Amino acid sequence: NPSHELSVKEILTGEDFHSSLSHQILPEFREYERTSTTVLNAYVAPIMKRYITYFMENLSSGDRLRIMQSNGGSISADTAARESIRTILSGPAGGVIGAYEVAKAAGFEKIITFDMGGTSTDVSLVNRDVSLTTESKIGGFPVKVPMIDIHTVGAGGGSIAYVDRGGSLKVGPRSAGASPGPICYGRSGKEITVTDANLFLGRLIAEHFLGGKMKLHRDILNGYFAEMARQLSMDPVSLAQGILSVANSTMEKAIRVISVERGENPEEFALVAFGGAGGLHAPFLANNLSISTVLIPENPGNLSALGMLVADIVKDYSQTVMMRGADSTVREISLILKELEKKGMQDMIGEGIDAGNVVFEYYLDMRYLGQSHEIMVPYGKDYIERFHDYHKRFFGYRKEGHEVEIVNVRLRCKGRTGKFVFEPEEIKRKKIVRDAHIGKRDVFFDDETAIETSIIDRERLAYGNVVEGPAIIVEYTSTTIVPPGWVCEVDACKNLVISQF
């Protein structure tokens, strides 16, 4: 019953106050989560409205602005200004959507996305559909709006390596950021980072970083690595390898959280790596996790932006019901969903989407009677059996015959937009053009001895080209390593598909 909230809003509007109403932001029970989600929305919405208003005023007439959400879909600028909480973590969500679209075009339906940037790494698991959650936290506060299930760790190119009080090597979560950045940027940075370690080992090619437009300073690293190596009683090369090993271990654990701990076997998935640093680390993570295939999309540093462009318009609706999961509830659930569908269709038409392009997806938040928290399950005629299966996958057991409870009914409303079309190459060329080989470099991998490694220009690679490791493939937004014992083939969509011999 929103009557009290609406009365308060009327008073506040008359006094020129901004207001966020919980029945509009999160119409579900659990007063603490509902309150924290609404308070966070009230905190960011005035700022978002100011930004969006300025942006809209400077758009050309007739242009339509859409804003990415954390649930993997976009919404209108007006909705984003009013329900700004739905845009939290929307950048990483764009990456997951972009990775899945690229992977599907390449023939992969089961993927783990690996987005490694300067400060953090975001990972998500897609098993023929994007995974959603309503159990996220921002700054320690619960946010119960639906989001893509993304796990983030403080390991990125700018993560700082240090020796802790116990004399152990640690990496992250503290980051050097963009300023001063890694030592090799030459901007007065004084703390060794993951990027510095990659450059020190020869895995980053200084003259091709950002297409050669940004200079990296390999020579100034020697003193810093020598000093930290002395503290740890090791040589500088072993230190650099150790830094990367610690960072990789952190990211490997993150992938295990979204796979093994959710009842999935990472060996059954392809690893889609993107972000500026993804290609530098993905093959080593794949090796540790027994993942057979790594896919590096074209322009990996821009993949999140591509994901935002191809995202459908998505709106989520929910209603708390508190029903026992007996067969007699199917009719009641259907009636509730029909009411939510009416609201969803009305909103989609308001977004400019034709009714024929609207798709509905149904979910239930369910739990065993007596439990305090629930899990989200796709709704269908066999929804009780699905709940048992999901519960066993997440928690390792199922209670056959135990009564279940439906807490919330959810509707996910998708407005299909024009999709980006991947135009595959038709002519396959196995032989690499001579100009693609732009040099050789001694590079340290897992051994104490450097290995002569080919440097390849990705822009000159074509469909069917095969690159055997060790090799380093450079491009404007990223660097990709093909380790010894691995091979890379360019597919018809110009992705790099890397696998072990």
C-alpha positions in Angstrom: 0.0 0.0 0.0 1.9 3.1 -1.2 -0.6 5.7 0.0 1.7 7.0 2.8 4.7 7.2 0.5 2.7 9.1 -2.1 1.4 11.5 0.5 4.9 12.3 1.7 6.1 12.7 -1.9 3.4 15.3 -2.6 4.6 17.3 0.4 8.2 17.1 -0.5 7.6 17.9 -4.1 5.8 21.1 -3.0 8.9 22.0 -1.1 11.2 21.3 -4.1 12.8 18.2 -2.5 13.9 15.2 -4.5 12.3 11.9 -3.3 12.7 8.2 -4.0 9.8 5.9 -3.2 10.5 2.4 -2.0 7.3 1.0 -3.7 8.7 2.2 -7.0 12.3 1.2 -6.4 11.9 -2.2 -4.7 8.3 -3.4 -4.0 9.3 -6.4 -2.0 9.4 -7.3 1.7 12.5 -7.2 3.9 12.4 -3.6 5.2 16.2 -3.3 5.7 17.1 -4.2 2.2 14.2 -2.2 0.8 15.3 0.8 2.8 19.0 0.6 1.9 18.3 0.2 -1.8 15.9 3.2 -1.8 18.3 5.3 0.3 21.2 4.6 -2.1 18.9 5.5 -5.0 18.0 8.8 -3.3 21.7 9.5 -2.8 22.8 9.2 -6.4 19.6 10.1 -8.3 19.9 13.9 -8.1 23.5 13.7 -9.4 22.5 11.4 -12.2 19.6 13.6 -13.1 22.0 16.6 -13.4 24.4 14.7 -15.6 21.7 13.2 -17.8 19.9 16.6 -18.2 23.1 18.2 -19.4 23.7 15.4 -21.8 20.2 15.5 -23.2 20.4 19.2 -23.7 23.5 18.7 -25.9 22.1 15.9 -28.0 21.0 16.5 -31.6 17.3 16.7 -32.2 15.7 13.3 -32.6 18.5 11.3 -30.9 17.4 8.8 -28.3 19.7 8.3 -25.3 19.6 5.0 -23.4 21.5 4.2 -20.2 23.0 0.8 -19.4 21.8 -1.0 -16.3 23.5 -3.6 -14.0 20.9 -6.2 -15.1 22.4 -6.3 -18.6 19.8 -4.2 -20.3 19.3 -0.5 -21.1 16.6 1.9 -20.1 15.5 5.4 -21.1 17.4 8.4 -19.8 14.2 9.5 -17.8 14.0 6.1 -16.1 17.8 6.1 -15.3 17.5 9.6 -13.7 14.6 8.4 -11.6 15.8 4.9 -10.7 19.6 5.5 -10.8 20.4 2.6 -8.5 19.8 0.3 -11.5 22.9 1.7 -13.2 25.4 0.7 -10.4 28.0 -1.7 -11.9 26.5 -1.2 -15.4 30.0 -1.0 -17.0 31.0 -4.5 -16.0 27.5 -5.7 -17.0 28.1 -4.3 -20.5 31.2 -6.4 -20.7 29.3 -9.6 -19.9 26.7 -8.8 -22.5 29.4 -8.0 -25.1 31.4 -11.1 -24.3 28.3 -13.4 -24.6 27.2 -11.9 -28.0 30.8 -12.3 -29.4 31.0 -15.8 -28.0 27.7 -16.9 -29.4 28.7 -15.7 -32.8 31.9 -17.7 -32.5 29.9 -20.9 -31.5 30.4 -20.8 -27.7 27.3 -20.9 -25.5 29.0 -21.7 -22.1 31.6 -19.1 -21.2 33.3 -17.5 -18.2 33.9 -13.8 -18.8 37.2 -12.3 -17.6 37.4 -8.5 -17.6 40.8 -7.3 -16.3 41.4 -3.6 -16.2 43.7 -1.3 -14.2 42.2 -1.6 -10.7 40.1 -4.7 -10.6 39.0 -7.9 -12.4 35.3 -8.8 -13.0 34.3 -12.4 -13.7 30.9 -13.9 -14.5 29.6 -17.3 -15.6 27.2 -17.6 -18.5 25.6 -21.1 -19.0 23.6 -20.5 -22.1 22.0 -17.5 -20.3 23.3 -14.6 -18.2 23.2 -15.3 -14.5 21.3 -12.8 -12.3 21.3 -12.1 -8.6 19.5 -9.9 -6.1 22.0 -10.3 -3.3 24.6 -7.6 -4.2 26.2 -5.2 -1.8 27.6 -1.7 -2.5 29.9 -0.3 0.2 28.5 -2.9 2.6 24.9 -2.0 2.0 22.5 -4.5 0.4 21.1 -3.6 -3.1 18.3 -6.0 -4.0 17.6 -4.8 -7.6 18.4 -7.6 -10.1 22.0 -7.5 -11.4 24.2 -9.7 -13.5 26.0 -12.0 -11.1 29.5 -10.5 -11.3 32.3 -11.3 -8.9 35.0 -8.6 -8.5 38.4 -8.8 -7.0 41.1 -6.2 -6.4 43.6 -7.4 -9.0 44.4 -5.4 -12.0 47.2 -3.9 -14.0 47.7 -1.2 -11.4 47.5 -3.5 -8.3 50.5 -2.7 -6.1 52.9 -5.4 -4.9 54.3 -5.2 -1.4 55.9 -7.1 1.4 53.7 -7.5 4.4 54.7 -7.5 8.1 55.2 -11.3 8.0 57.7 -11.0 5.1 55.3 -12.4 2.5 54.7 -11.0 -1.0 51.2 -9.6 -1.5 49.5 -8.0 -4.5 46.5 -5.6 -4.3 43.8 -4.7 -3.6 45.5 -1.2 -3.3 46.1 0.2 -6.8 48.3 2.9 -8.3 45.4 4.1 -10.4 46.0 6.2 -13.5 47.9 8.8 -11.6 50.7 8.3 -10.7 50.1 4.8 -12.1 52.7 2.1 -12.5 56.4 3.0 -12.1 56.9 2.4 -15.9 54.5 5.2 -16.7 57.3 7.7 -15.6 54.8 9.8 -13.6 56.6 9.6 -10.3 55.1 6.3 -9.3 57.2 4.5 -6.7 55.4 1.2 -6.0 55.7 -1.9 -8.2 52.5 -3.0 -9.9 51.4 -5.9 -12.0 51.9 -3.9 -15.2 55.5 -3.2 -14.1 56.0 -7.0 -13.6 54.7 -7.8 -17.1 57.0 -5.2 -18.6 60.0 -6.3 -16.6 59.5 -9.9 -17.9 59.2 -8.7 -21.5 55.5 -9.6 -21.7 54.5 -6.0 -22.4 56.1 -4.5 -25.5 56.9 -0.9 -24.6 57.1 0.5 -28.1 53.6 -0.9 -29.0 51.8 0.1 -25.8 48.6 2.0 -26.9 49.9 1.7 -30.5 53.1 3.4 -29.5 51.4 6.6 -28.4 52.3 6.1 -24.7 55.9 5.6 -23.7 56.8 2.9 -21.1 60.1 3.2 -19.2 61.6 -0.3 -18.8 65.0 1.0 -17.6 63.7 2.6 -14.4 62.3 -0.6 -13.1 65.6 -2.3 -12.3 66.3 -0.6 -9.1 62.8 -1.0 -7.7 62.8 -4.8 -8.5 66.3 -5.3 -7.1 65.3 -3.6 -3.8 62.2 -5.6 -3.2 63.9 -8.8 -4.4 66.6 -8.2 -1.7 63.9 -7.9 1.0 62.5 -11.3 -0.1 65.9 -13.0 -0.7 65.2 -13.7 -4.3 66.3 -12.5 -7.7 64.4 -9.8 -9.6 63.1 -12.1 -12.3 61.7 -14.5 -9.7 60.1 -11.6 -7.9 58.3 -10.4 -11.1 57.1 -14.0 -11.8 55.9 -14.2 -8.2 53.9 -11.0 -8.5 52.1 -12.3 -11.5 51.6 -15.7 -9.8 50.0 -14.0 -6.7 47.8 -11.8 -8.9 46.8 -14.9 -11.0 45.9 -16.8 -7.9 43.6 -14.0 -6.7 41.8 -14.1 -10.1 41.7 -17.9 -10.2 39.9 -17.9 -6.9 37.4 -15.4 -8.2 36.6 -17.8 -11.2 36.2 -20.7 -8.8 33.7 -18.7 -6.7 31.4 -18.2 -9.7 31.9 -21.7 -11.1 33.0 -24.5 -8.6 31.2 -22.9 -5.7 28.0 -22.6 -7.8 28.1 -26.3 -8.8 29.7 -25.7 -12.3 32.8 -27.2 -13.7 35.1 -24.5 -15.3 36.5 -27.2 -17.6 33.2 -27.1 -19.5 33.5 -23.4 -20.4 35.5 -21.2 -22.6 37.3 -18.3 -21.0 36.4 -15.0 -22.8 39.1 -12.4 -21.8 38.9 -8.7 -22.4 39.8 -5.4 -20.9 43.3 -3.9 -21.3 45.1 -6.6 -19.3 42.9 -9.7 -19.9 45.0 -11.2 -22.7 48.2 -11.0 -20.6 46.8 -13.3 -18.0 44.0 -15.4 -19.4 46.0 -18.4 -20.8 47.8 -18.8 -17.5 44.4 -18.9 -15.6 43.0 -21.3 -18.1 45.9 -23.6 -17.6 45.5 -23.6 -13.8 41.7 -24.2 -14.2 42.0 -26.8 -16.9 40.0 -24.6 -19.3 40.8 -25.7 -22.9 39.9 -22.6 -24.8 40.5 -18.9 -24.4 38.8 -16.4 -26.7 40.1 -12.8 -27.1 37.5 -10.7 -29.0 38.5 -8.1 -31.5 39.2 -4.7 -29.8 39.1 -6.3 -26.3 39.6 -3.0 -24.5 36.3 -1.7 -26.0 34.1 -4.8 -25.4 32.1 -3.3 -22.6 31.1 -0.4 -24.9 30.0 -2.9 -27.6 27.9 -4.8 -25.0 26.1 -1.6 -24.1 25.3 -1.0 -27.8 23.9 -4.5 -28.4 22.0 -4.7 -25.1 18.2 -5.1 -25.2 15.9 -2.7 -23.3 15.2 -4.6 -20.0 12.9 -3.8 -17.1 12.4 -5.9 -14.0 9.2 -6.1 -12.0 8.5 -8.0 -8.8 5.8 -8.6 -6.2 6.0 -10.3 -2.8 3.5 -13.1 -2.4 4.5 -15.4 0.4 2.8 -18.5 -0.9 3.2 -22.2 -0.2 4.5 -24.0 -3.3 1.6 -26.3 -3.9 0.0 -26.9 -7.3 -2.9 -24.7 -6.3 -0.7 -21.7 -6.4 -0.1 -21.9 -10.2 -3.3 -20.1 -11.0 -2.5 -17.3 -8.5 1.0 -16.9 -9.9 -0.4 -16.6 -13.4 -2.8 -13.9 -12.4 0.0 -11.9 -10.7 2.3 -12.3 -13.7 -0.5 -11.1 -16.0 -0.7 -7.9 -14.0 3.0 -7.4 -14.1 2.9 -8.1 -17.9 0.4 -5.3 -18.4 2.8 -2.9 -16.6 5.8 -4.2 -18.5 4.1 -3.9 -21.9 2.9 -0.4 -21.1 6.4 0.7 -20.1 8.0 -0.9 -23.2 5.6 0.9 -25.6 6.6 4.1 -23.7 10.2 3.2 -24.5 9.3 3.1 -28.2 9.4 -0.7 -28.5 6.7 -2.5 -30.7 4.6 -5.0 -28.8 5.9 -7.7 -31.2 9.4 -7.2 -30.0 8.6 -7.6 -26.3 9.6 -10.9 -24.6 8.7 -11.9 -21.0 10.8 -14.1 -18.7 9.4 -15.4 -15.4 11.2 -16.1 -12.1 10.3 -17.1 -8.6 12.2 -16.4 -5.4 11.9 -19.7 -3.5 13.1 -21.4 -0.3 12.3 -24.4 1.9 9.8 -23.6 4.5 11.7 -22.4 7.6 14.6 -21.0 5.7 15.4 -17.2 6.0 16.7 -16.5 2.5 15.6 -17.6 -1.0 17.1 -18.3 -4.4 15.8 -17.1 -7.8 14.5 -19.9 -10.0 13.1 -19.7 -13.6 9.4 -20.2 -13.5 7.7 -23.1 -15.4 5.3 -25.9 -14.8 8.0 -27.9 -13.0 9.1 -24.9 -10.9 9.2 -27.0 -7.6 11.5 -29.6 -9.2 13.7 -26.8 -10.6 14.0 -25.3 -7.1 15.2 -28.6 -5.7 17.8 -28.8 -8.5 19.0 -25.2 -8.0 19.2 -25.7 -4.3 21.4 -28.8 -4.7 23.6 -27.0 -7.2 24.1 -24.0 -4.9 24.2 -25.7 -1.5 24.9 -29.3 -2.1 21.7 -30.9 -1.0 17.9 -31.1 -1.7 15.0 -31.9 0.6 12.6 -34.1 -1.3 9.1 -33.8 0.0 9.9 -30.8 2.1 7.4 -28.0 1.6 8.7 -25.0 -0.3 7.7 -21.3 -0.1 7.4 -18.7 -2.9 8.5 -15.3 -1.6 8.5 -13.1 -4.7 7.2 -13.4 -8.2 9.4 -11.7 -10.8 8.9 -10.6 -14.4 11.9 -9.7 -16.7 10.6 -7.7 -19.6 12.9 -7.5 -22.7 12.4 -5.1 -25.6 14.4 -6.5 -28.6 16.6 -3.9 -30.3 18.4 -4.0 -33.6 21.4 -6.3 -33.0 25.0 -5.7 -34.1 25.7 -8.1 -36.9 29.0 -9.9 -36.9 30.0 -10.4 -40.5 32.3 -13.4 -40.7 35.2 -13.6 -43.1 34.7 -16.1 -46.0 38.2 -16.7 -47.2 40.4 -18.7 -44.8 44.2 -18.0 -45.0 46.5 -20.2 -43.0 49.7 -18.4 -44.0 50.4 -15.3 -42.0 51.5 -12.3 -44.1 55.2 -11.4 -43.5 54.3 -7.9 -42.3 52.4 -9.4 -39.3 55.8 -10.4 -37.8 57.1 -7.2 -36.4 60.0 -8.5 -34.2 61.3 -10.8 -31.6 61.9 -10.4 -27.9 63.4 -12.4 -25.1 60.6 -13.1 -22.7 60.5 -14.8 -19.3 57.6 -17.2 -18.8 57.7 -19.8 -16.0 61.4 -20.5 -16.2 64.5 -18.6 -15.1 65.7 -18.4 -18.7 64.2 -16.0 -21.2 62.8 -17.5 -24.5 62.9 -15.9 -27.9 59.3 -14.9 -28.6 57.7 -13.6 -31.8 55.9 -10.2 -31.7 52.8 -10.2 -33.9 50.7 -7.3 -35.1 47.0 -8.3 -34.6 45.7 -5.8 -37.2 47.6 -7.8 -39.9 46.2 -11.2 -38.9 43.4 -12.7 -41.0 40.8 -15.5 -40.7 42.6 -18.9 -40.5 46.0 -17.6 -39.5 47.7 -19.8 -36.9 50.2 -18.4 -34.4 52.2 -20.9 -32.3 53.6 -20.0 -28.9 55.6 -18.5 -27.6 54.2 -15.3 -29.1 53.0 -11.9 -28.1 50.1 -10.3 -30.1 50.0 -6.6 -29.8 47.1 -4.2 -30.7 46.0 -0.7 -29.7 43.8 -1.6 -26.7 45.4 -4.7 -25.4 48.2 -7.3 -25.5 47.7 -11.1 -25.8 50.2 -13.7 -24.8 50.4 -17.1 -26.5 52.6 -19.1 -24.0 54.9 -21.9 -25.0 52.8 -25.1 -25.7 49.8 -23.0 -26.8 48.5 -22.1 -30.2 46.3 -19.3 -31.4 44.0 -19.3 -34.4 42.1 -16.4 -35.9 38.4 -17.3 -36.4 36.0 -16.0 -39.0 34.9 -13.1 -36.7 38.6 -12.2 -36.1 38.6 -13.4 -32.5 41.8 -15.0 -31.2 41.0 -18.5 -30.2 43.9 -19.9 -28.0 44.3 -23.5 -26.9 47.0 -25.9 -25.8 48.7 -28.2 -28.3 
